[in-house]
């Protein structure tokens, strides 16, 4: 994970909610899940990406605040894939990677919501490890953004 060339725009974390607040991301619409049926480690992360189009963002890192050091440490990677149009809706595929960086074998798709000031994705994420405070960075071929200004509890 290179941080030498920070040219990607920082991700802006908008909101985090349980799966029941979802967006139709992935193969299952979170609205269709009865409350309490999704595991506590599965969340929907809404993230606004101001440079989504021009920066050719390749992925997102979630960083967790270490209680011991009070420093954010990378904990989970979301690798973005190909975009497509399906039934008039723009979608992007993404893969959740394990904390070791190995493929989890899970590929999902998310709606690209362009109704606001910047494109927004609603991504199903798995919280690996304990709950805590999280920030995000985005990366592309040129490097990685600084940590997002906002912190969320996940």
MITI-872656 format. One record per atom (N, C-alpha, C): residue in three letters; x, y, z. Coordinates in steps of 0.2 Angstrom, whole numbers, plus 5000, padded with zeros to 4 digits. Layout:
alaXYZ
...
END
This chain:
unk500449945000
unk500050005000
unk500450065000
unk500550094994
unk500950154994
unk500650224996
unk500950264999
unk500650325001
unk501150384999
unk501650364994
unk502050414992
unk501750464988
unk501350444983
unk500950494979
unk500250494980
unk500050544984
unk499350554986
unk498950594982
unk498750564976
unk498350604971
unk497650594971
unk497450534974
unk496750524974
unk496350564979
unk495750594978
unk495350634982
unk495150594988
unk495150614994
unk494950585000
unk494250555000
unk494150505002
unk493450475002
unk493050515008
unk492450525007
unk492050555012
unk491550505014
unk491550485021
unk491150445023
unk490450475025
unk489950455022
unk489250495023
unk488950465029
unk488850395029
unk488350365034
unk488550295034
unk488450265040
unk488450195041
unk487850165044
unk487650115042
unk486950085045
unk487050015045
unk486549985049
unk486449905048
unk486249895041
unk486249835039
unk486049805033
unk485349835031
unk484849835036
unk484149855035
unk484149925032
unk484649965032
unk484650035030
unk484850035023
unk484949985019
unk485349975013
unk485150005007
unk485449985001
unk485350024995
unk485149974989
unk485149914990
unk485049874984
unk485749854982
unk486249854986
unk486849834984
unk486949764984
unk487349734980
unk487449664980
unk486849624977
unk486849554978
unk486249524975
unk485649524979
unk485649544985
unk485149544990
unk484949614992
unk484349634991
unk484149704993
unk484149705001
unk484549745004
unk484449745011
unk483749755014
unk483349795010
unk482649805013
unk482249745013
unk482449695009
unk482149625009
unk482249585015
unk482849605019
unk483049555025
unk482649585031
unk482349535035
unk481949555041
unk482449575046
unk482249625050
unk482749655055
unk483049595059
unk483649605060
unk484049555065
unk484249495061
unk484149485055
unk484349425051
unk485049425049
unk485349485048
unk486049485045
unk486449485051
unk487049455050
unk487549445056
unk487749515057
unk487949525064
unk488149595066
unk488749615063
unk489149575060
unk489749595057
unk489649625050
unk489049615047
unk488949635040
unk488549705040
unk488849755037
unk488549815037
unk488549845030
unk488149895029
unk488149935023
unk488450005024
unk489050015020
unk489450075021
unk489250115015
unk488950175016
unk488850225011
unk489450275011
unk489750275005
unk490350315004
unk490350354998
unk490450424999
unk490450464993
unk491150474990
unk491250474984
unk491850474981
unk491950524976
unk492150584978
unk492150644973
unk492550634967
unk493050594967
unk493450584961
unk493350514958
unk492750484959
unk492650424956
unk492750414949
unk492550464945
unk492650454938
unk493350474935
unk493550534937
unk494150554934
unk494850524937
unk494750494943
unk495350464947
unk495450394945
unk494950364942
unk494950284941
unk495150254947
unk494750264952
unk494850234959
unk494850154958
unk495350124961
unk495350044961
unk495150014967
unk495150054973
unk494950014979
unk494850064984
unk494650034990
unk494550074996
unk494850035002
unk495150065006
unk495450035012
unk495050065018
unk494850025023
unk494550045029
unk495050035034
unk495150085039
unk495650095044
unk495250095051
unk495550055055
unk495250055062
unk495750085067
unk495450125072
unk495850155077
unk496050105082
unk496650105083
unk496950055088
unk496850085095
unk496550055099
unk496450075106
unk497150085110
unk497650035108
unk498250035111
unk498750095109
unk498750115102
unk499150165100
unk498850225098
unk498150225098
unk497750285096
unk497950305088
unk498150255084
unk498350275077
unk497850225073
unk497650255067
unk497250215063
unk497650165059
unk497450105059
unk497850045055
unk497350015050
unk497650005044
unk497249965039
unk497049905041
unk496349885040
unk496049825042
unk495749785037
unk495449825032
unk495049785027
unk495049825020
unk495149785015
unk495249815008
unk494549795004
unk494349845000
unk493849834995
unk494049844988
unk494149794984
unk494449804978
unk493849814973
unk493849874969
unk493349894964
unk493549854958
unk492949834954
unk493049804948
unk492749844942
unk492449804938
unk492149834932
unk491449864933
unk491349914929
unk490649944929
unk490249914923
unk489549924924
unk489149894919
unk488449934920
unk488049934915
unk487349954916
unk486849894915
unk486449894920
unk485949834920
unk485249864922
unk484849854917
unk484149884918
unk484149954919
unk484549994916
unk484650064916
unk484950094923
unk485250044927
unk485650064933
unk486350054932
unk486750104934
unk487450094934
unk487650054940
unk488049994939
unk488349954944
unk489049954944
unk489449934950
unk490149924950
unk490249864954
unk490649814951
unk490749754955
unk491349774960
unk491349734966
unk491849744970
unk491949674974
unk492649674977
unk492749614980
unk493049634987
unk492749594992
unk492949604999
unk493649565000
unk494149595002
unk494749555004
unk494849535011
unk495149485013
unk495249465020
unk495749515023
unk495849525029
unk496349565032
unk497049545030
unk497149485028
unk497849465026
unk497949485019
unk497449515015
unk497549535008
unk497249475003
unk497149415006
unk496949365002
unk496249375000
unk496049344994
unk495349354991
unk494849314996
unk494349344997
unk493849305001
unk493349264997
unk493449274990
unk493049234985
unk492349264985
unk492249324988
unk491549364988
unk491649424983
unk491249414978
unk491149474973
unk490449494973
unk490349564974
unk489649584975
unk489649644970
unk489049674969
unk488949734965
unk488549784969
unk488749844967
unk488449904971
unk488149954966
unk487549984967
unk487350034963
unk487750094964
unk487850134958
unk488250194958
unk487650254958
unk487650284964
unk487050334965
unk487350404963
unk487150434957
unk487450494955
unk486950554956
unk486450544961
unk485950594962
unk486250654966
unk486750644970
unk487050704974
unk487650734971
unk487950774975
unk488550814972
unk489150774970
unk489150714972
unk489750664970
unk489450594970
unk489750554965
unk489450484965
unk489550444972
unk489050414974
unk489050374980
unk488950304979
unk489250264983
unk489150184983
unk488950164990
unk488550114990
unk488350084996
unk488550014995
unk489049994999
unk489449934999
unk489249895005
unk489149825004
unk489149775009
unk489849765012
unk489949775018
unk490649765021
unk490549715027
unk491149675028
unk491149635034
unk491649665039
unk491449675045
unk491849695050
unk492349635052
unk492949635051
unk493349585053
unk493649615060
unk493549575065
unk493749595072
unk493249635076
unk493549665081
unk493049705085
unk492749765082
unk492249785085
unk491949855083
unk492449905085
unk492349965082
unk492750015083
unk492650075079
unk493150125079
unk493050185075
unk493450175069
unk493150195063
unk493450185056
unk493550245052
unk494050245048
unk494050295043
unk494250265036
unk494250295031
unk494350265024
unk494850305020
unk495150265016
unk495650295010
unk495450265004
unk495550294998
unk495450264992
unk496150264988
unk496150224983
unk496850214980
unk496650204972
unk497250224969
unk497250214961
unk497950194959
unk498050194953
unk498750174951
unk499250224953
unk499050294954
unk499550344956
unk499650344964
unk499250314968
unk499350314975
unk498750314979
unk498850334985
unk498250334990
unk498050394993
unk497450404994
unk497250474997
unk497450475005
unk497350535008
unk497450535015
unk496850505018
unk496850495024
unk496250465028
unk495650515027
unk495050485027
unk494450535027
unk494450575033
unk494150635032
unk494050675038
unk493550645043
unk493050615041
unk492550585045
unk492750515048
unk492450505054
unk492550445057
unk491850415058
unk491850345057
unk491250315059
unk491350255064
unk490750235067
unk490850185072
unk490550125068
unk490850065068
unk490650005065
unk490749945069
END
